[in-house]
Amino acid sequence: MKDLTMFDLATRYVGIKELAGEKDHPLVQWWLSLCGFGTDAHDEIAWCSAFVNGMAWELRLPRSKSAAARSWLAVGSAVPLVTAQVGYDIVVLRRGPDPQPGPEVIAAPGHVGIYAGMSEGLNRVHVLGGNQNDSVSVAEFDAARVLGVRRLV
């Protein structure tokens, strides 16, 4: 039997999205609760890190316990992007306009998700994550935005 990876687990949640209006998705609220928010937190709060925390919690992997995307730069062990493995690694990216601080600054905007591969040579990184177009989805980012890749196993 194959071991369930973080990527495998996360694919089960693809399509989960924020609810419009006054309603909030209870699963997004639960993921946010793993980061210290109450279970009544609104799903409009940035929840990419909460999603990764939820996947790590379910698999009993180390987690950041923070809603800050860059908090993941201090979890697990660093691996080079060129050796990242689908299923086992997470990617932390810069978010927002340049100039952006480097990975040594945790208290800055970021985005985090599960590594889902590369395309266009090594110029684009695919990320399976939460809060991507307000849902769990796979999105593509410029590899130059990568701050770090972390292995949690």
Buried (B, 14 or more C-beta within 10 A) or exposed (E): EEEEBBBBBBBEBEEBBBBEEEEBBEBBBBBBBBBEBEEEBBBEBBBBBBBBBBBBBBBEBBBBBBBBBBBBBEBBEEBEBEEBBBBBBBBBBBBEEEEBBEBEEBEBBBBBBBBBBBEEEEEBBBBBBBBBEBBBBBBBBEBEBBBBBBBBB
